Amino acid sequence: GAGHSLHWADHLADLVYWRDTRTSALVFTGVMVTLLSLLHFSIVSVGSYGALAVLGITITLRLGRKGLQALRRSDGPSARESDPPPTLCQGEC
């Protein structure tokens, strides 16, 4: 709807007017690298290498996150260690 397009217009204005310096710098750098790459290579090469870079970064971050989760699970006590030891019935059985 109209509200959704206004939302994107606000984000675009923030980028153009450099209200969020870090995001604007990242977008500007990405656009400049892409344009400079297109001067020397075909659009198919630039697109495929860009997609390969995104895929490589995504896989690396995903594997790193899975590795950290596995380390966190192995650091904590296992289910058997956290349970109290079994005791004989004392009182009513």
C-alpha positions as CSV (number, residue, x, y, z in Angstrom):
1,G,0.0,0.0,0.0
2,A,0.9,3.7,0.2
3,G,2.2,3.4,3.7
4,H,4.7,0.7,2.6
5,S,6.1,2.8,-0.2
6,L,6.4,5.8,2.1
7,H,8.4,3.6,4.5
8,W,10.9,2.8,1.6
9,A,11.0,6.4,0.6
10,D,12.1,7.4,4.2
11,H,14.9,4.7,4.1
12,L,16.0,6.0,0.7
13,A,16.1,9.6,1.9
14,D,18.1,8.5,5.0
15,L,20.7,6.9,2.7
16,V,20.9,9.8,0.2
17,Y,21.2,12.4,3.0
18,W,23.7,10.3,5.0
19,R,21.7,10.4,8.2
20,D,23.0,6.9,9.1
21,T,26.6,7.3,8.1
22,R,27.6,3.6,8.4
23,T,24.8,2.3,6.3
24,S,25.2,5.0,3.6
25,A,29.0,4.3,3.5
26,L,28.4,0.6,3.0
27,V,25.9,1.2,0.2
28,F,28.1,3.8,-1.5
29,T,31.1,1.5,-1.3
30,G,29.1,-1.4,-2.7
31,V,27.7,0.7,-5.6
32,M,31.2,2.0,-6.4
33,V,32.8,-1.4,-6.4
34,T,30.1,-2.7,-8.6
35,L,30.4,0.1,-11.1
36,L,34.2,-0.2,-11.2
37,S,33.9,-3.9,-11.7
38,L,31.6,-3.4,-14.6
39,L,34.2,-1.2,-16.3
40,H,36.6,-4.2,-16.5
41,F,34.3,-7.3,-16.5
42,S,31.0,-8.3,-18.1
43,I,27.8,-8.0,-16.1
44,V,27.5,-11.8,-16.0
45,S,30.9,-12.1,-14.4
46,V,30.2,-9.4,-11.9
47,G,26.8,-10.8,-11.0
48,S,28.1,-14.4,-10.7
49,Y,31.1,-13.4,-8.5
50,G,28.9,-11.2,-6.4
51,A,26.4,-14.1,-5.9
52,L,29.3,-16.4,-5.1
53,A,30.7,-14.0,-2.5
54,V,27.3,-13.6,-0.8
55,L,26.9,-17.4,-0.8
56,G,30.4,-17.9,0.7
57,I,29.8,-15.3,3.4
58,T,26.4,-16.8,4.2
59,I,27.7,-20.4,4.5
60,T,30.7,-19.2,6.7
61,L,28.4,-17.3,9.1
62,R,26.0,-20.2,9.2
63,L,28.7,-22.8,10.0
64,G,30.2,-20.4,12.6
65,R,26.9,-20.0,14.3
66,K,26.3,-23.8,14.3
67,G,29.8,-24.3,15.7
68,L,29.2,-21.9,18.6
69,Q,25.9,-23.5,19.4
70,A,27.6,-26.9,19.5
71,L,30.4,-25.5,21.8
72,R,27.8,-24.0,24.1
73,R,25.9,-27.3,24.4
74,S,29.1,-29.2,25.1
75,D,30.2,-26.7,27.8
76,G,27.1,-27.0,30.0
77,P,26.3,-30.0,32.1
78,S,24.6,-32.9,30.4
79,A,21.1,-34.0,31.2
80,R,22.4,-36.9,33.4
81,E,24.8,-34.7,35.4
82,S,22.1,-32.1,36.1
83,D,19.5,-34.6,37.4
84,P,19.7,-35.4,41.1
85,P,20.9,-38.9,41.9
86,P,18.2,-41.4,42.4
87,T,17.4,-42.1,46.1
88,L,15.5,-44.8,47.9
89,C,12.0,-44.1,49.0
90,Q,12.1,-42.4,52.4
91,G,8.9,-42.2,54.2
92,E,5.9,-43.2,52.0
93,C,6.5,-45.5,49.0
